[in-house]
Amino acid sequence: MSKKLRPYIIALSILLAIVIIAQFLPAGKSRAIDLLKFDNKYSNLSLRSFNVRDTASITKIFIVDKNSRSVTLDRVGNTWVLNNKYPARQDAVQLLLETLLQMRVKMPVAISAREEILRKMSSKSMKVEIYQGTKNVKTMYIGGVTQDNLGSYMLLEGSDTPYVLEIPGFRGYLSSRFSTDEKNWRSNLLIGEKPDDIKRVEFDYTENKRANFTIVQPEVAKYELYNVDMQKATSFDTLSVKGFIEQFEIANFSMFVDMLSDEVKDSVRNSIPLFTIRLTDAQDSIQNYYFYEIPDVSEQIDPMERTLYPSNMWVFNNNNDWMIIQTHTYLLMFRQFNDFRPVIN
């Protein structure tokens, strides 16, 4: 035997011995051992490849849980749309994309625990479908978390081997990032309507009717202003109107209101709002926003010091959404007819 070949032959023999020994060792103890096994369910890399390398090409993500609650996230240009009707929270979608890119297999679930984990996942898990174009490129199931809260159980479709997934360097679990609660994905934009898509805005104050006004946009960036009697203003501050219209794209609400009972909601609906905003878009779709004073707040305000706009308000819209807004962030939107008077130098 050539002395030059001897080191290679020895190394090959050692490797062969390791592979043979690996066949008799239990699976689920070591990632290296599992990869050396001839059994396809351990050695097939495609059945443990959870991450998506090219997240920029993802066009749709569908998540559904065992209670049939689901969310669909669609890429539309540079933004994401939730369930074909709401702007999605871009930061939440970005976090999900980063998770799909960075998550890695930490270890297979030990054989002794595998049956129990699969049983739990069969009754409580989320199915996640990833699309690139119209093609479903990956389907996985997201289960619970490990006892140390540093990993999440996941299973690829077509496999019967669950794995523990992690993001290297991140201390925590990943399953919470795959939520089926629509509110966790919805943008906190109150209206989110682009200025060019607004056809008409009507502002109706319940008590101070002389403050009411209507703005019509017959063509892009061309405005008409009307008073409470629908008399057209012959002159007004167009820059002020433009700034008002722009608020409908960027104004945020603080949070959704989930703690109100139906009884309280019905009581509020049957009360008189402080004011109402009625918006008509370019497709003639109409959305109403009703603004109510929050009782707990108003009770703390001296009636003599109460202003037209309390510091916090409830907002209720056509979609039966209840939200809280902080009034000080809406000063450019809460306007009155006289606020648009022409500027006199």
ZAFILUM-453109 format. One line per 10 residues: number of its first residue (from 0); for each residue x, y, z of N, C-alpha, C. Coordinates in nm, 2 decimals, decimal comma, padded with zeros to 4 digits. Layout:
REM residues N
NUM> X/Y/Z/X/Y/Z/X/Y/Z; ...
//
This chain:
REM residues 345
0> 00,08/-00,12/00,00/00,00/00,00/00,00/00,09/00,12/00,00; 00,06/00,21/-00,09/00,13/00,34/-00,10/00,12/00,42/00,03; 00,24/00,47/00,08/00,23/00,55/00,20/00,15/00,67/00,18; 00,14/00,73/00,06/00,06/00,85/00,03/-00,09/00,82/00,05; -00,13/00,70/00,01/-00,27/00,66/00,02/-00,31/00,62/00,16; -00,22/00,58/00,24/-00,25/00,53/00,38/-00,34/00,62/00,46; -00,30/00,75/00,47/-00,39/00,84/00,55/-00,53/00,85/00,50; -00,55/00,85/00,37/-00,68/00,86/00,31/-00,76/00,73/00,34; -00,70/00,62/00,33/-00,77/00,49/00,36/-00,81/00,48/00,50; -00,72/00,52/00,59/-00,75/00,52/00,73/-00,87/00,61/00,76
10> -00,87/00,73/00,71/-00,98/00,83/00,73/-01,11/00,78/00,68; -01,10/00,71/00,56/-01,22/00,66/00,50/-01,28/00,54/00,58; -01,19/00,46/00,64/-01,23/00,35/00,72/-01,30/00,40/00,85; -01,24/00,50/00,91/-01,30/00,56/01,03/-01,44/00,61/01,00; -01,45/00,69/00,89/-01,58/00,74/00,85/-01,68/00,63/00,83; -01,64/00,52/00,76/-01,73/00,41/00,73/-01,78/00,35/00,87; -01,68/00,34/00,96/-01,71/00,28/01,09/-01,82/00,36/01,16; -01,80/00,50/01,15/-01,89/00,59/01,22/-02,03/00,57/01,16; -02,04/00,56/01,03/-02,17/00,55/00,97/-02,24/00,42/01,01; -02,16/00,31/01,01/-02,22/00,18/01,05/-02,27/00,19/01,20
20> -02,18/00,25/01,28/-02,22/00,25/01,43/-02,35/00,34/01,44; -02,36/00,45/01,36/-02,47/00,54/01,37/-02,61/00,47/01,34; -02,60/00,36/01,26/-02,73/00,29/01,23/-02,79/00,22/01,35; -02,70/00,19/01,45/-02,75/00,12/01,57/-02,78/00,21/01,69; -02,75/00,34/01,67/-02,78/00,43/01,78/-02,92/00,49/01,77; -02,98/00,53/01,88/-03,12/00,58/01,87/-03,12/00,72/01,81; -03,22/00,74/01,73/-03,24/00,88/01,67/-03,29/00,98/01,77; -03,27/01,10/01,74/-03,32/01,21/01,82/-03,22/01,25/01,93; -03,11/01,19/01,93/-03,01/01,23/02,03/-02,91/01,33/01,98; -02,88/01,32/01,85/-02,78/01,41/01,79/-02,81/01,44/01,65
30> -02,80/01,56/01,61/-02,83/01,60/01,47/-02,73/01,53/01,38; -02,60/01,52/01,42/-02,50/01,45/01,33/-02,54/01,30/01,31; -02,58/01,24/01,42/-02,62/01,09/01,41/-02,74/01,08/01,32; -02,84/01,16/01,33/-02,96/01,15/01,25/-02,93/01,17/01,10; -02,83/01,26/01,07/-02,80/01,28/00,93/-02,72/01,16/00,87; -02,66/01,08/00,95/-02,58/00,97/00,90/-02,67/00,85/00,89; -02,79/00,85/00,94/-02,88/00,73/00,92/-02,93/00,72/00,78; -02,94/00,59/00,74/-02,99/00,56/00,60/-03,14/00,58/00,59; -03,21/00,57/00,71/-03,36/00,59/00,71/-03,39/00,73/00,65; -03,47/00,73/00,54/-03,50/00,86/00,48/-03,56/00,96/00,57
40> -03,64/00,92/00,66/-03,71/01,02/00,74/-03,62/01,10/00,83; -03,49/01,05/00,85/-03,39/01,13/00,92/-03,29/01,19/00,83; -03,25/01,13/00,72/-03,14/01,17/00,64/-03,19/01,27/00,53; -03,32/01,27/00,50/-03,37/01,36/00,39/-03,37/01,50/00,44; -03,28/01,58/00,39/-03,26/01,72/00,43/-03,39/01,80/00,40; -03,46/01,77/00,30/-03,58/01,85/00,26/-03,69/01,84/00,37; -03,69/01,73/00,45/-03,79/01,72/00,56/-03,74/01,78/00,69; -03,63/01,85/00,69/-03,59/01,93/00,80/-03,55/02,07/00,76; -03,58/02,11/00,64/-03,54/02,24/00,59/-03,66/02,33/00,61; -03,67/02,40/00,72/-03,79/02,48/00,75/-03,77/02,62/00,70
50> -03,65/02,67/00,70/-03,64/02,81/00,67/-03,66/02,84/00,52; -03,69/02,96/00,48/-03,70/03,01/00,34/-03,59/03,11/00,31; -03,50/03,07/00,22/-03,39/03,15/00,20/-03,42/03,28/00,12; -03,51/03,27/00,03/-03,55/03,39/-00,06/-03,68/03,44/-00,01; -03,68/03,51/00,10/-03,81/03,57/00,15/-03,86/03,68/00,06; -03,77/03,74/-00,02/-03,81/03,86/-00,10/-03,91/03,81/-00,21; -03,90/03,68/-00,24/-03,99/03,63/-00,35/-04,12/03,57/-00,29; -04,14/03,58/-00,16/-04,27/03,53/-00,10/-04,38/03,63/-00,13; -04,49/03,57/-00,19/-04,60/03,66/-00,23/-04,72/03,64/-00,14; -04,73/03,53/-00,07/-04,84/03,51/00,02/-04,81/03,41/00,13
60> -04,86/03,44/00,25/-04,85/03,36/00,37/-04,99/03,33/00,43; -05,02/03,20/00,44/-05,15/03,16/00,49/-05,13/03,09/00,62; -05,20/03,13/00,73/-05,18/03,07/00,86/-05,32/03,03/00,91; -05,34/02,91/00,96/-05,47/02,86/01,01/-05,45/02,78/01,13; -05,53/02,79/01,23/-05,52/02,71/01,35/-05,63/02,60/01,35; -05,63/02,52/01,46/-05,72/02,41/01,47/-05,87/02,46/01,50; -05,88/02,58/01,53/-06,02/02,64/01,55/-06,07/02,71/01,43; -06,00/02,69/01,31/-06,03/02,74/01,18/-06,02/02,89/01,18; -05,95/02,95/01,27/-05,92/03,09/01,26/-05,80/03,11/01,17; -05,80/03,20/01,07/-05,70/03,21/00,98/-05,67/03,35/00,94
70> -05,55/03,37/00,89/-05,51/03,50/00,83/-05,44/03,47/00,70; -05,46/03,56/00,61/-05,39/03,56/00,48/-05,31/03,69/00,46; -05,19/03,68/00,43/-05,10/03,80/00,41/-05,06/03,80/00,26; -05,10/03,90/00,19/-05,06/03,91/00,05/-04,97/04,02/00,02; -04,86/04,00/-00,05/-04,77/04,11/-00,09/-04,84/04,19/-00,21; -04,86/04,32/-00,19/-04,91/04,40/-00,30/-04,81/04,52/-00,32; -04,73/04,50/-00,42/-04,63/04,60/-00,44/-04,52/04,60/-00,33; -04,51/04,71/-00,26/-04,41/04,72/-00,15/-04,48/04,71/-00,01; -04,61/04,67/-00,01/-04,68/04,66/00,12/-04,74/04,52/00,12; -04,81/04,50/00,24/-04,88/04,37/00,26/-05,02/04,40/00,30
80> -05,11/04,32/00,25/-05,25/04,33/00,28/-05,30/04,21/00,36; -05,39/04,24/00,46/-05,44/04,13/00,54/-05,58/04,09/00,50; -05,60/03,96/00,47/-05,73/03,91/00,44/-05,80/03,99/00,33; -05,73/04,04/00,24/-05,78/04,11/00,12/-05,86/04,23/00,16; -05,85/04,29/00,28/-05,93/04,41/00,31/-05,86/04,51/00,40; -05,75/04,47/00,47/-05,69/04,57/00,57/-05,54/04,58/00,53; -05,49/04,70/00,55/-05,34/04,72/00,55/-05,28/04,64/00,66; -05,18/04,56/00,63/-05,12/04,48/00,74/-05,01/04,56/00,81; -04,98/04,52/00,93/-04,87/04,59/01,01/-04,74/04,54/00,94; -04,67/04,64/00,88/-04,55/04,61/00,81/-04,44/04,56/00,90
90> -04,44/04,61/01,02/-04,33/04,56/01,12/-04,36/04,41/01,16; -04,48/04,37/01,17/-04,51/04,24/01,21/-04,48/04,14/01,10; -04,52/04,18/00,97/-04,49/04,10/00,86/-04,34/04,09/00,84; -04,26/04,20/00,86/-04,12/04,19/00,84/-04,06/04,10/00,95; -04,11/04,10/01,07/-04,06/04,01/01,17/-04,08/03,86/01,13; -04,20/03,83/01,07/-04,23/03,70/01,03/-04,14/03,65/00,92; -04,11/03,74/00,82/-04,02/03,71/00,71/-03,88/03,68/00,76; -03,83/03,76/00,86/-03,70/03,74/00,92/-03,70/03,61/00,99; -03,81/03,57/01,06/-03,82/03,44/01,13/-03,80/03,33/01,03; -03,88/03,34/00,92/-03,87/03,23/00,81/-03,73/03,22/00,75
100> -03,66/03,33/00,75/-03,52/03,33/00,69/-03,42/03,27/00,79; -03,43/03,31/00,92/-03,33/03,29/01,02/-03,35/03,16/01,10; -03,47/03,11/01,11/-03,49/02,99/01,20/-03,42/02,87/01,15; -03,37/02,79/01,25/-03,29/02,67/01,22/-03,33/02,56/01,31; -03,30/02,44/01,26/-03,33/02,32/01,35/-03,23/02,31/01,46; -03,28/02,31/01,58/-03,20/02,30/01,70/-03,17/02,15/01,73; -03,27/02,07/01,72/-03,26/01,92/01,74/-03,39/01,85/01,70; -03,38/01,73/01,66/-03,51/01,65/01,64/-03,57/01,62/01,78; -03,70/01,60/01,79/-03,76/01,56/01,91/-03,72/01,42/01,94; -03,68/01,39/02,06/-03,63/01,26/02,10/-03,74/01,16/02,08
110> -03,70/01,04/02,04/-03,80/00,93/02,01/-03,90/00,91/02,12; -03,85/00,92/02,24/-03,93/00,89/02,36/-04,04/00,99/02,38; -04,02/01,11/02,32/-04,12/01,22/02,34/-04,20/01,25/02,21; -04,15/01,18/02,10/-04,21/01,21/01,97/-04,36/01,19/01,96; -04,41/01,08/02,01/-04,55/01,04/02,00/-04,63/01,15/02,08; -04,59/01,19/02,19/-04,66/01,28/02,27/-04,67/01,42/02,21; -04,55/01,46/02,15/-04,55/01,59/02,08/-04,64/01,59/01,96; -04,64/01,48/01,88/-04,73/01,47/01,76/-04,88/01,47/01,81; -04,91/01,41/01,92/-05,04/01,40/01,97/-05,09/01,54/02,00; -05,00/01,62/02,07/-05,04/01,76/02,10/-05,06/01,84/01,98
120> -04,97/01,83/01,88/-04,97/01,91/01,76/-05,10/01,87/01,68; -05,15/01,75/01,69/-05,27/01,71/01,62/-05,39/01,79/01,67; -05,39/01,83/01,79/-05,50/01,90/01,85/-05,48/02,05/01,87; -05,35/02,09/01,87/-05,32/02,23/01,89/-05,20/02,27/01,81; -05,22/02,32/01,70/-05,10/02,37/01,62/-05,16/02,46/01,51; -05,06/02,52/01,44/-05,10/02,61/01,33/-05,04/02,56/01,20; -05,11/02,56/01,09/-05,06/02,53/00,96/-05,02/02,65/00,89; -04,90/02,65/00,83/-04,85/02,77/00,77/-04,81/02,73/00,62; -04,87/02,80/00,53/-04,84/02,78/00,39/-04,76/02,90/00,33; -04,65/02,87/00,26/-04,57/02,98/00,20/-04,58/02,97/00,05
130> -04,61/03,08/-00,01/-04,62/03,09/-00,16/-04,52/03,18/-00,22; -04,47/03,14/-00,33/-04,39/03,22/-00,42/-04,46/03,23/-00,55; -04,51/03,34/-00,59/-04,60/03,34/-00,70/-04,73/03,27/-00,66; -04,77/03,18/-00,75/-04,89/03,10/-00,72/-04,86/02,96/-00,66; -04,73/02,94/-00,65/-04,68/02,80/-00,61/-04,66/02,80/-00,46; -04,72/02,69/-00,40/-04,70/02,66/-00,26/-04,56/02,59/-00,24; -04,46/02,67/-00,19/-04,33/02,62/-00,18/-04,30/02,55/-00,05; -04,38/02,57/00,05/-04,35/02,51/00,18/-04,47/02,51/00,27; -04,50/02,40/00,33/-04,61/02,39/00,43/-04,55/02,33/00,56; -04,58/02,40/00,67/-04,53/02,35/00,80/-04,63/02,36/00,90
140> -04,61/02,29/01,01/-04,70/02,30/01,13/-04,63/02,35/01,25; -04,68/02,45/01,32/-04,62/02,51/01,43/-04,69/02,46/01,56; -04,62/02,40/01,65/-04,67/02,35/01,77/-04,64/02,44/01,89; -04,63/02,38/02,00/-04,61/02,45/02,13/-04,46/02,48/02,15; -04,43/02,52/02,27/-04,29/02,56/02,30/-04,23/02,45/02,39; -04,10/02,45/02,39/-04,02/02,36/02,48/-04,03/02,40/02,63; -04,00/02,31/02,72/-04,01/02,34/02,86/-03,93/02,46/02,90; -03,81/02,48/02,84/-03,73/02,59/02,87/-03,76/02,72/02,80; -03,87/02,72/02,72/-03,92/02,83/02,64/-03,81/02,89/02,54; -03,72/02,80/02,50/-03,62/02,85/02,41/-03,63/02,78/02,27
150> -03,74/02,72/02,25/-03,76/02,65/02,12/-03,90/02,63/02,09; -03,94/02,60/01,96/-04,07/02,58/01,92/-04,08/02,45/01,84; -04,18/02,36/01,87/-04,19/02,24/01,79/-04,25/02,27/01,66; -04,19/02,21/01,55/-04,24/02,23/01,42/-04,23/02,10/01,34; -04,32/02,09/01,24/-04,32/01,97/01,16/-04,35/02,01/01,01; -04,27/01,96/00,92/-04,29/01,98/00,78/-04,39/01,89/00,72; -04,47/01,93/00,63/-04,57/01,85/00,57/-04,50/01,74/00,49; -04,54/01,61/00,51/-04,48/01,50/00,45/-04,38/01,43/00,54; -04,36/01,48/00,66/-04,27/01,42/00,75/-04,35/01,38/00,88; -04,29/01,28/00,95/-04,35/01,24/01,08/-04,25/01,26/01,19
160> -04,15/01,35/01,16/-04,05/01,38/01,26/-04,06/01,52/01,30; -04,11/01,55/01,42/-04,11/01,69/01,46/-03,97/01,74/01,51; -03,94/01,86/01,49/-03,81/01,92/01,53/-03,83/02,04/01,63; -03,73/02,07/01,70/-03,73/02,19/01,78/-03,65/02,30/01,70; -03,72/02,41/01,67/-03,67/02,52/01,59/-03,63/02,64/01,68; -03,52/02,71/01,64/-03,47/02,82/01,71/-03,41/02,92/01,61; -03,39/03,04/01,66/-03,31/03,14/01,58/-03,18/03,15/01,66; -03,06/03,11/01,60/-02,94/03,12/01,68/-02,91/03,26/01,74; -02,88/03,26/01,86/-02,86/03,39/01,93/-02,98/03,45/01,99; -03,10/03,40/01,96/-03,22/03,46/02,01/-03,27/03,37/02,13
170> -03,30/03,43/02,24/-03,35/03,35/02,36/-03,50/03,37/02,37; -03,57/03,27/02,33/-03,71/03,28/02,33/-03,77/03,18/02,23; -03,90/03,18/02,21/-03,97/03,08/02,12/-04,03/03,16/02,00; -04,06/03,08/01,90/-04,10/03,15/01,77/-04,25/03,13/01,74; -04,32/03,04/01,81/-04,45/03,01/01,77/-04,55/03,14/01,78; -04,52/03,23/01,87/-04,60/03,34/01,88/-04,60/03,44/01,76; -04,50/03,42/01,68/-04,49/03,50/01,56/-04,58/03,45/01,44; -04,64/03,34/01,46/-04,73/03,28/01,36/-04,88/03,29/01,42; -04,92/03,41/01,44/-05,05/03,43/01,51/-05,17/03,42/01,40; -05,28/03,37/01,45/-05,40/03,36/01,37/-05,50/03,47/01,41
180> -05,46/03,55/01,50/-05,55/03,66/01,55/-05,54/03,78/01,46; -05,64/03,81/01,39/-05,64/03,92/01,28/-05,59/04,05/01,34; -05,63/04,08/01,46/-05,59/04,21/01,52/-05,44/04,22/01,54; -05,37/04,11/01,55/-05,22/04,11/01,57/-05,15/04,15/01,44; -05,22/04,14/01,33/-05,16/04,17/01,20/-05,21/04,30/01,14; -05,32/04,36/01,19/-05,38/04,48/01,13/-05,30/04,60/01,16; -05,28/04,68/01,06/-05,22/04,81/01,08/-05,30/04,90/01,18; -05,23/04,98/01,25/-05,29/05,07/01,35/-05,33/05,20/01,28; -05,34/05,21/01,15/-05,39/05,32/01,08/-05,54/05,33/01,10; -05,59/05,44/01,14/-05,74/05,45/01,17/-05,82/05,44/01,04
190> -05,77/05,50/00,93/-05,84/05,50/00,80/-05,75/05,45/00,69; -05,63/05,50/00,68/-05,53/05,45/00,58/-05,57/05,47/00,44; -05,64/05,58/00,41/-05,68/05,61/00,27/-05,59/05,71/00,21; -05,53/05,68/00,10/-05,44/05,78/00,03/-05,52/05,90/-00,02; -05,46/06,02/-00,01/-05,53/06,14/-00,04/-05,59/06,14/-00,18; -05,52/06,08/-00,28/-05,57/06,08/-00,42/-05,70/05,99/-00,43; -05,72/05,90/-00,34/-05,83/05,81/-00,35/-05,95/05,86/-00,27; -05,94/05,98/-00,21/-06,06/06,03/-00,14/-06,14/06,12/-00,23; -06,27/06,09/-00,24/-06,36/06,16/-00,32/-06,44/06,27/-00,24; -06,47/06,23/-00,11/-06,56/06,32/-00,04/-06,54/06,30/00,11
200> -06,53/06,40/00,19/-06,52/06,39/00,34/-06,63/06,48/00,40; -06,71/06,43/00,49/-06,81/06,50/00,56/-06,79/06,50/00,71; -06,78/06,62/00,77/-06,75/06,63/00,91/-06,87/06,68/00,98; -06,93/06,60/01,07/-07,06/06,63/01,13/-07,05/06,64/01,28; -07,05/06,76/01,33/-07,05/06,78/01,48/-07,19/06,77/01,53; -07,21/06,70/01,64/-07,35/06,68/01,69/-07,41/06,80/01,75; -07,33/06,88/01,82/-07,38/07,00/01,88/-07,35/07,13/01,81; -07,23/07,14/01,77/-07,19/07,27/01,70/-07,20/07,26/01,55; -07,33/07,26/01,51/-07,35/07,24/01,36/-07,29/07,34/01,27; -07,26/07,46/01,32/-07,20/07,56/01,24/-07,06/07,53/01,20
210> -07,00/07,43/01,28/-06,86/07,39/01,25/-06,86/07,29/01,14; -06,97/07,23/01,10/-06,97/07,12/01,00/-06,92/07,17/00,87; -06,87/07,08/00,79/-06,82/07,11/00,66/-06,81/06,98/00,58; -06,80/07,00/00,45/-06,78/06,89/00,35/-06,67/06,93/00,25; -06,58/06,84/00,23/-06,48/06,86/00,13/-06,50/06,76/00,01; -06,50/06,81/-00,11/-06,51/06,73/-00,23/-06,39/06,74/-00,31; -06,34/06,63/-00,36/-06,22/06,62/-00,45/-06,27/06,57/-00,59; -06,31/06,66/-00,68/-06,36/06,61/-00,81/-06,25/06,56/-00,89; -06,13/06,60/-00,88/-06,02/06,55/-00,94/-05,90/06,56/-00,85; -05,79/06,49/-00,88/-05,68/06,48/-00,79/-05,62/06,62/-00,76
220> -05,61/06,65/-00,63/-05,55/06,78/-00,58/-05,64/06,90/-00,61; -05,76/06,88/-00,65/-05,86/06,99/-00,67/-05,97/06,98/-00,57; -05,99/07,08/-00,49/-06,08/07,07/-00,37/-06,19/07,17/-00,38; -06,31/07,13/-00,33/-06,42/07,22/-00,31/-06,46/07,21/-00,16; -06,49/07,32/-00,10/-06,53/07,33/00,04/-06,67/07,38/00,05; -06,75/07,31/00,13/-06,89/07,35/00,16/-06,92/07,36/00,31; -07,01/07,45/00,34/-07,05/07,47/00,48/-07,16/07,38/00,52; -07,22/07,39/00,64/-07,32/07,30/00,69/-07,45/07,31/00,60; -07,47/07,42/00,53/-07,59/07,43/00,44/-07,55/07,39/00,30; -07,44/07,33/00,28/-07,39/07,29/00,15/-07,37/07,41/00,05
230> -07,34/07,52/00,11/-07,30/07,64/00,02/-07,15/07,63/00,00; -07,12/07,65/-00,13/-06,98/07,63/-00,17/-06,90/07,76/-00,13; -06,78/07,74/-00,07/-06,70/07,85/-00,03/-06,63/07,90/-00,16; -06,63/08,03/-00,17/-06,57/08,09/-00,29/-06,42/08,10/-00,28; -06,37/08,11/-00,16/-06,23/08,11/-00,13/-06,20/08,04/00,00; -06,09/07,97/00,01/-06,05/07,91/00,13/-05,90/07,87/00,12; -05,84/07,83/00,23/-05,70/07,80/00,24/-05,68/07,65/00,18; -05,64/07,64/00,06/-05,62/07,51/00,00/-05,51/07,43/00,06; -05,41/07,50/00,11/-05,30/07,42/00,17/-05,35/07,36/00,30; -05,44/07,43/00,38/-05,49/07,37/00,50/-05,58/07,26/00,47
240> -05,66/07,26/00,36/-05,75/07,15/00,32/-05,66/07,03/00,28; -05,55/07,06/00,20/-05,46/06,95/00,16/-05,40/06,88/00,28; -05,36/06,96/00,38/-05,30/06,90/00,50/-05,40/06,82/00,58; -05,53/06,86/00,58/-05,64/06,79/00,64/-05,66/06,66/00,57; -05,67/06,66/00,44/-05,69/06,53/00,36/-05,57/06,44/00,38; -05,45/06,48/00,39/-05,34/06,40/00,41/-05,34/06,32/00,54; -05,41/06,37/00,64/-05,42/06,30/00,77/-05,49/06,17/00,76; -05,58/06,15/00,66/-05,65/06,03/00,65/-05,57/05,91/00,61; -05,45/05,94/00,57/-05,35/05,83/00,53/-05,26/05,79/00,65; -05,23/05,88/00,74/-05,13/05,86/00,84/-05,18/05,86/00,98
250> -05,30/05,90/01,01/-05,35/05,90/01,15/-05,36/05,76/01,21; -05,30/05,74/01,33/-05,30/05,61/01,39/-05,40/05,61/01,51; -05,45/05,49/01,55/-05,52/05,47/01,67/-05,43/05,41/01,77; -05,46/05,42/01,90/-05,37/05,36/02,00/-05,39/05,21/02,02; -05,51/05,16/02,02/-05,53/05,02/02,04/-05,67/04,98/02,00; -05,69/04,85/01,97/-05,83/04,80/01,96/-05,88/04,78/02,10; -06,01/04,80/02,11/-06,08/04,78/02,24/-06,15/04,64/02,24; -06,10/04,55/02,32/-06,15/04,42/02,33/-06,23/04,39/02,46; -06,21/04,48/02,56/-06,26/04,45/02,69/-06,40/04,50/02,71; -06,46/04,57/02,61/-06,59/04,62/02,63/-06,70/04,51/02,61
260> -06,79/04,50/02,70/-06,90/04,40/02,68/-06,99/04,44/02,58; -07,07/04,35/02,52/-07,17/04,39/02,42/-07,27/04,49/02,48; -07,30/04,47/02,61/-07,39/04,57/02,67/-07,34/04,71/02,67; -07,21/04,73/02,70/-07,15/04,86/02,70/-07,15/04,91/02,55; -07,11/04,83/02,46/-07,10/04,87/02,32/-07,24/04,92/02,27; -07,34/04,84/02,30/-07,48/04,88/02,26/-07,52/05,01/02,32; -07,48/05,03/02,45/-07,51/05,16/02,51/-07,44/05,27/02,45; -07,31/05,25/02,41/-07,24/05,36/02,34/-07,30/05,39/02,20; -07,33/05,28/02,13/-07,39/05,30/02,00/-07,52/05,38/02,00; -07,60/05,36/02,11/-07,73/05,42/02,12/-07,72/05,57/02,17
270> -07,60/05,60/02,21/-07,57/05,74/02,26/-07,54/05,83/02,14; -07,53/05,95/02,17/-07,50/06,05/02,06/-07,35/06,07/02,05; -07,28/06,05/01,93/-07,14/06,07/01,92/-07,11/06,22/01,93; -06,98/06,25/01,97/-06,94/06,39/01,96/-06,94/06,44/01,82; -06,89/06,36/01,73/-06,90/06,40/01,59/-06,88/06,27/01,50; -06,91/06,28/01,38/-06,90/06,17/01,28/-06,82/06,22/01,16; -06,73/06,13/01,11/-06,66/06,15/00,98/-06,72/06,05/00,88; -06,76/06,10/00,77/-06,81/06,01/00,67/-06,72/06,03/00,54; -06,66/05,92/00,51/-06,56/05,93/00,40/-06,61/05,84/00,28; -06,60/05,90/00,16/-06,63/05,83/00,04/-06,51/05,82/-00,05
280> -06,47/05,70/-00,09/-06,35/05,69/-00,17/-06,38/05,70/-00,32; -06,27/05,68/-00,40/-06,29/05,69/-00,54/-06,38/05,59/-00,60; -06,40/05,48/-00,53/-06,49/05,37/-00,58/-06,63/05,38/-00,52; -06,65/05,50/-00,46/-06,78/05,53/-00,40/-06,82/05,44/-00,28; -06,71/05,38/-00,22/-06,73/05,30/-00,10/-06,74/05,40/00,02; -06,83/05,39/00,11/-06,85/05,48/00,21/-06,82/05,42/00,35; -06,74/05,49/00,43/-06,70/05,44/00,56/-06,74/05,55/00,66; -06,81/05,52/00,77/-06,84/05,61/00,87/-06,76/05,58/01,00; -06,71/05,69/01,06/-06,63/05,68/01,18/-06,70/05,77/01,29; -06,74/05,70/01,40/-06,82/05,77/01,51/-06,73/05,79/01,63
290> -06,72/05,91/01,68/-06,62/05,94/01,78/-06,70/05,97/01,91; -06,67/05,89/02,02/-06,74/05,90/02,14/-06,64/05,94/02,26; -06,69/06,02/02,35/-06,62/06,04/02,47/-06,62/05,92/02,56; -06,50/05,89/02,62/-06,49/05,77/02,71/-06,54/05,81/02,84; -06,65/05,75/02,89/-06,71/05,79/03,02/-06,61/05,80/03,14; -06,52/05,71/03,15/-06,43/05,71/03,26/-06,34/05,84/03,26; -06,31/05,88/03,14/-06,23/06,00/03,13/-06,32/06,13/03,15; -06,44/06,13/03,09/-06,52/06,25/03,10/-06,56/06,28/03,25; -06,58/06,17/03,33/-06,62/06,19/03,46/-06,52/06,26/03,55; -06,39/06,26/03,50/-06,28/06,32/03,58/-06,26/06,46/03,54
300> -06,33/06,51/03,44/-06,31/06,64/03,38/-06,42/06,74/03,44; -06,38/06,85/03,49/-06,47/06,95/03,54/-06,56/07,00/03,43; -06,69/06,99/03,44/-06,78/07,03/03,33/-06,74/07,17/03,28; -06,69/07,26/03,36/-06,66/07,40/03,32/-06,54/07,40/03,24; -06,45/07,29/03,25/-06,33/07,29/03,18/-06,33/07,20/03,06; -06,44/07,13/03,04/-06,45/07,03/02,93/-06,44/07,10/02,80; -06,36/07,04/02,71/-06,34/07,10/02,58/-06,42/07,01/02,48; -06,42/07,06/02,35/-06,49/06,98/02,25/-06,43/06,84/02,23; -06,29/06,84/02,25/-06,22/06,71/02,22/-06,16/06,66/02,35; -06,21/06,55/02,41/-06,15/06,50/02,53/-06,01/06,44/02,50
310> -05,93/06,40/02,60/-05,80/06,36/02,57/-05,79/06,22/02,50; -05,89/06,14/02,53/-05,90/06,00/02,46/-06,05/05,98/02,42; -06,06/05,91/02,31/-06,20/05,88/02,26/-06,21/05,74/02,21; -06,33/05,69/02,21/-06,36/05,57/02,14/-06,39/05,60/01,99; -06,36/05,51/01,90/-06,40/05,53/01,76/-06,46/05,40/01,72; -06,57/05,41/01,66/-06,65/05,29/01,61/-06,67/05,31/01,46; -06,65/05,21/01,38/-06,67/05,22/01,23/-06,76/05,12/01,18; -06,78/05,12/01,04/-06,87/05,03/00,98/-06,84/04,88/00,99; -06,71/04,85/01,01/-06,66/04,72/01,03/-06,68/04,66/01,17; -06,75/04,74/01,25/-06,77/04,70/01,39/-06,64/04,69/01,47
320> -06,54/04,77/01,43/-06,41/04,79/01,50/-06,43/04,89/01,61; -06,38/04,86/01,73/-06,37/04,96/01,83/-06,23/04,99/01,87; -06,20/05,12/01,87/-06,06/05,16/01,89/-06,05/05,28/01,98; -05,93/05,30/02,04/-05,91/05,42/02,12/-05,81/05,51/02,05; -05,83/05,64/02,05/-05,74/05,73/01,99/-05,70/05,83/02,10; -05,58/05,89/02,08/-05,53/06,00/02,17/-05,56/06,12/02,09; -05,64/06,21/02,15/-05,68/06,33/02,07/-05,57/06,42/02,03; -05,47/06,43/02,11/-05,36/06,53/02,07/-05,29/06,49/01,94; -05,30/06,37/01,90/-05,24/06,33/01,77/-05,33/06,36/01,65; -05,45/06,41/01,68/-05,55/06,43/01,57/-05,58/06,58/01,55
330> -05,50/06,66/01,60/-05,53/06,81/01,60/-05,54/06,86/01,45; -05,47/06,80/01,36/-05,47/06,84/01,22/-05,59/06,78/01,15; -05,66/06,68/01,21/-05,77/06,62/01,14/-05,90/06,68/01,20; -05,90/06,70/01,33/-06,03/06,76/01,39/-06,04/06,91/01,36; -06,10/06,94/01,25/-06,11/07,08/01,21/-06,25/07,12/01,20; -06,27/07,25/01,19/-06,40/07,31/01,18/-06,40/07,40/01,05; -06,52/07,43/01,01/-06,53/07,50/00,88/-06,45/07,63/00,88; -06,45/07,71/00,99/-06,37/07,83/00,99/-06,22/07,81/00,99; -06,18/07,69/01,02/-06,03/07,66/01,02/-05,98/07,67/00,88; -06,06/07,67/00,78/-06,01/07,67/00,64/-06,03/07,81/00,57
340> -06,06/07,91/00,65/-06,07/08,04/00,60/-05,94/08,08/00,53; -05,94/08,16/00,43/-05,82/08,20/00,36/-05,73/08,28/00,45; -05,60/08,26/00,43/-05,50/08,34/00,51/-05,49/08,48/00,45; -05,50/08,57/00,54/-05,49/08,71/00,50/-05,35/08,77/00,55; -05,27/08,81/00,45/-05,14/08,86/00,49/-05,15/09,01/00,54
//
